[in-house]
Amino acid sequence: MIELKIPELAESITGGTVVEWFVETGAIVKKGDPVLEIETDKINVEIPANTSGVIKSIRKQVEEEVNVGDIVAIIDDKHELSSGKAEKVDTQPTVQGRTIHTGELKKAVDYIVATPSARKKARQLAIDLKELNGQVPLTRIQSSDVEAFAKQKELINEKVENKAPTIDFVQEEKQVTNNTKNERAKQIERIKMSPRRRTIAKRLVEAQQEAAMLTTFNEIDLSVVMEIRTKRKDTFFKKHGVKLGFMSFFTKAVVMALKEFPVLNAELQDDEILLKKFYDIGIAVSTNDGLVVPVLRAADELGFAQIEAEIGRLGEKAKARKLELSDLQGGTFTITNGGVFGSLFSTPILNTPQVGILGMHTIQKRPVVLEDDTIVVQPMMYVALSYDHRIVDGKDAVQFLKYLKQLLETPYDLLLES
């Protein structure tokens, strides 16, 4: 008997919630076959069988939380596939990409190969994936297949409905009572939290409880950055095929500031501080499933165009639910931009085990007093730096933001570095 355990997933991912089992007790599996799907705070992951055999027991049920190392099933690796429910035959057909004995065909028919996003889409649209089995032969069902099937099914239902008049059997509502409590109860919609939302909530609370989190603020005059963007946006797009946005300026400035204040590019492990000499910057992206933070690798080695292109690529993958674990691992510092939603001021929460996160906000024209006491209207942005006060002193945090402000208000050093 072999124990199937939750394997190491990725840095900072310690577990998740069981979303779906693809097999039942008694099912025949081959090593590498996906047997269950778990949802973490970052991504959905399929857990494969670690040996060939028969599922003897399932230890964790749907919606149960699991951690790395937990036993989720027992597989009988000594079971003869040719005995019991499966006849021994020499024929080996292929069903949905699996080479199997014909004696296993009944089990294989029930085996559905689909991506996590396809399974999620099917749940949202109340589609039974078994209905797609014959329509997507020998391939892995994608979310686009589910959407296409749902549309086709909807069209069929519309045709059936149009053939004959429908009769409304809705009964007359009961007279509303004067009980205020009952009235308010009717106006409440109860929505169950998704496994990912529960996990995100848990992680955010843990971040606030485990770290001595503090936030410092500053404001940046972005008039020069905006002037550069206005002058160069057309030639930049023509040359590189991507738009020149604010994120490349901020990413460049953050990397330079981290080099000046390396304690913000660090991690605390027990009683040791790990100073990281590489700059993998997490860029927070909002999706329908919640916030995810794909990582911009070696940001210090990238030019403006490369940064803009990579951020665009990761953002598209996040919104299409196609991020892989490798896209989310190993960030050293995070940037989050609430300004795209109109946020003027906020205190971002640390993306542990990182010790620093920069919050960008909306650009707003405000009166500014210059050194000669003249008052001008400038495009200003509030920025917030949340940091772990256990290893980052307030002095370093404040000076980090001041240096960032200096770099962005006179961004020529950023341009020369590129």
N, C-alpha and C positions, 0 to 999 in steps of 0.2 A: 504494500500500500504506500502511495506517495502523497504527501501533503502538498496542496497547492496554496502558496502563500502570496500575499501582496508584495511584489518586488520593490526595490528602490526605484522611485519614479524620477525625481529631479530634486535639485537643491531647493530647500524650503518647502517642498511638498512632502508632507508626512503621512498623508492619507486622504480619504475622501468618503463618498457615499455610494453604495451600490445602486446603480440605476436600473440595470436589467441583466438577467441571466439569459444566455443564448442557448443553454442546454438544461436538461432536467436530469434527475437521478435516473441512472440506467442508460444514459446516452453514451454512445461510443465517440471518443474524441481522438484526434491525432496530435502529436506534439506540435505546438505552434498554432493550433486552432484557437481563435478567440472564444473564450467561454463566458466571460462576463464583462460588463462595462461599468467603470466607476467614474464619478464626477468629482473633480477637485476644484479648488477655488480658482484654478488657472485654465484647466482644459479637461476634456473627457478622454479617458484612456481605456483601451481594450486590454484585458489581462488574458494572455494566451495560456493554453495547457502546457505544463512543464514536462509532460510525458504522454505517451500514447496509452490508451486503456479505456476503462469504463468509469463514469462518475458514480461513486458509491454513495456519497452523501454530500449535501450542501450545507455549510455551516453558517453562512451569512445571507440574510434575506434582503430583498429589495428595500431600499430606504434605510438600511442599517449602516452606521458609520464603521469604516474599517481603517486601520493604520498599517503602515509598512511592517511586514512580518506576521500579520494576522493570518491564520489558517482559514481559508474561505471554502475549501472543498477537499474531499479525499478521492483520489483516483486509484483504481485497482489496475496496476500496470501488468499484473500477471494474468489478467483475464484473457482467455482465448477469443479473439474476435470471430473465430469460426464456430464457436459453440453457443449454445443458448439461443439468443434471439437472431443471430446471424449465421447463415449457412456457409459452409466452406465451399467456395467456388474459385475457379481460375480466372474468370472474367474480371477485369478491372476498369470499369468505366470511370469517367470524370464527371462529377456533379458539382457545379459552382466552384470549380478550381481545385476540388479535393479528389485525389485518386483513391477509390474505395472498391471493396468487393461488392458484387451485386447482392450478396446476402445482407449488406448494410443499407440497401437502397431505401428502406422505409425510414431508417434513421436519417439518412442523407437528405431526404425530401423535407424533413422537418428542420434541417440545419439551414439557417439563413445567414448569408454573408453580407453584411452591410456596414457602412461607416457609422461612427458615433453620431455624426450630424444627420445622417439619414434616419437613424433610429429615433433621434430627438424630434425631427420633423414629422415622422410617422405618428409619434405620440401626440404632437400638437394638432395634427389634422385627423386624429382618430382613424388612421389607416393601419390595417393588419398587413405587416410585411410579407406574410405568406401569400397574399393576393398578388404580389409582384414577382414571386418566385419564377413563374413561367414566363413572365414578360421580360425579365432581365437574365437570360440564361448564361451560365458559365462566367458571370462577372460579379463584382461587388456592388451592391445597390448603393447609389449615391443619393444625396438629398434632392438633386435635380430630378432623379427618377421618381421619387416620392411625390414631388410637386406636380410633375407631368401626369402621374397616375391620378392624383387628386383632382386635377382640372378635368381630365377625361371622365372621371366618375361623376363629377358635377354636371358636365354636359349631358351625360346619359340620363341622370336624374331629372334634369330640366326637360328633356324630351318626353320622358314618361309622364311628368306632371302636366305637360301641355296637351297630352292626348285626351284627358278627361277632366271635367270640372271637379274641383276639390270642394269638400264640405267642411265648414268650420264647426268643430264639435266643442269648442272652448265654452265652458260653462260660465255663467254670470258670477262675478266675484262676490264673495260674502261681504256683507256690510261692515265697514271699518268701525272698530270699537273706539271708544274715547280714551282707551288706556294708552297713555303717553309712552310707556315702556315698550309696549308692543309696536307702536308706530315707529319708534326709533330702531327697533330690531329689524323691521322690514327694510330699512334704509341702509343697512350694513351689509357689505359684500365681504364674505370671508374667503380669502385667497391663501392657499397653502404655499409656503416658501419653497422654492426649488432647492434641491440639494446644493447647487452651487451658491445660491444666495445665502443659505444657512452656513456654508463653509466660509464664505467671504465675511459674514458677520462675526463668526467665531475668530477668524484670523485678525480682524480689525480690533476686537476687544483684547485679544492676546497682545497685540502690538502696543496698545496703550497701557496694559498692565505690566508688561515685562520691561519696557524701555522707559527711561526717565525723559519723556518727550517734552521738548520746549520749542517754541516758534519765535523767530525774529523777522522783522519786516523792513522793507525799504521801498523806494519808488524810483523808476527809471524813466528818463526822458528819451523817447525813441524817435525823436525828430530826424536824427542823422541816419539811423537805420532805415526809416521810411523813405528818406530822400534817396538813399542808395538803391533801395528796391524799386522805386519809381523810375530812376534813370536807367537801371540795368535789367529790368524784368524782361523786356522784349528780346534783347540780345542773349540773355541768359537762357531763356526758353528755347530760342532758335538753336543755340549751340548745344544744350544739354538735354532738351526734351522734357524738362521738369520746371515747375514754377519755383521762383526764389521766394521762400517763405520766411517767417520769423524763427521757426524751429532750428534752422541751420545756424543762425546767429547765436541763439541761446545755447545750443549744444556745444558750439565752438567755445563760447565764453565759459560755460560750465567746466569743460575739460581744462581750460587754462587756469581757472580758479581752483580746481581740484589739485592741480600740480603745485599751486602756491600753498594750499592748505590740505595736505594729504590725509589728515585725520578724518576728513569727511568722505574719503574714498576708502573706508576701512570697514572692519567687521569685528565684533566682540565675541570671542570664544572662551568661555570660562574666565580665567584671569589673564588672558592674552589678547592683545590688539593686533589684528592682522591688517597691515597696511598693504594695499593692493597697488601694484605699479602698472596696471593696465586699466583701461577706461571703457568698460562696457556699460553704456548708458541706457537705462530702462525708460521707455517712452509710454506713458499711460494712454490707453485707448479705450474709449467707452463703446460697448456693444450692447445689443439687446439682452445679453445674458449677464451683464455686469462689466466691471472694470477689469481689463487684462493689461499686463505690462510686458510686451515684447521687448527684446534687448537689441540695441544697436551696437554691434561688435566693433571693437578697436576704433572707437569714435575719434580718437586722436590722430588716426592715420587717414581719415576721410576728408575730402574736400567738400565744399558747400553743395555741389551738385550730387555727390555721392550720398551725403547725409539726407538730402531731400528725397532722392530716389528710394533709398532704403526705408526711410520712415513711411513713404507712400506704399511701398510693397508690404511692409509689416502691417500697416493699417488695413489694407485690403484683405490680407489673410485673416486678420482678427475679425473683421466684419462678416467674412464668408465662413467663419468657424473652421478655418483650415490651418490654424497655428499648430505647430508641433512642439513637443516638450523642449527640443533644442532651441526653439525661438524664445523660450521663457527662462532659460537657466542662466545663472551666474551674473546677473546685473550687479554693478558696484555702486550706482547712484541712480536716482530716478527724477525725471521731470514730468510734471503733470500740468496740463493747461486747461483750467476751468474757465478761462476767458472765452473759449469758443462757445460756451453756453451763456455768456453774459455775466459771469461771476466777477465782482469787483474786488472781493476780499475774502480770503479763506485761510484755514490752517490745515494743510495736508497731513495725512497720517503716514508714518513711516512704512516703507515696504521692507519689513524685516527679512533677513538679518542686516540689511543696509542701515547706515546710521545717519543718512541725510536724504532729503527730498525737497526739490524746488517746486514751488507753486507759482505758475504764471496766471495772470488775470487779464480781464478785458482792457483794451486801450481806450482811454477816455481823455478828451481835451479838457485841460484845467489851467487856470491862471498860475503862472510860475514867476517868482521874483528872482531876477538875475543878480549877478554880483554887483552890477552898477545900480541896483535898486529899481531898474525898470521892470515893468510887469508885461509878460507876454503869454500868449495862449499856446501851450505845447501838448503833444500827444504823450500822455503819461500812463505808466503801468505800475500797479502795486505788485511786488513780488514777496513771497513768503518762503523762508527756509525753516523747515522742521528738522530737528536734529536730536540725537541721543545724548543727553547731558552727562551720561555716565563716562563717556570718553571724549566728547567734544565740549570744550569750554565755550562760554558765551562770547568771549573775546574773539575766538577763531570763527565762530558763526557770524558775528557781526562784520568782521573784516572780510570774510568770504563774500557776503552780499555787497559790501562797499566796493570790493574789487570787481565783482560781476557788473555792478552799476557803471563803474569807470570804463570797463571794456565795451559795454554796449552803447554808452553815450559817446565814446570816441572809438568806433569799431575798426579803425584802420589796422591795428595790430592783428585783429582777427583775419582781415583780408590778406595781410602780408604773410601770415602763417600758412595760409592756403596756397 
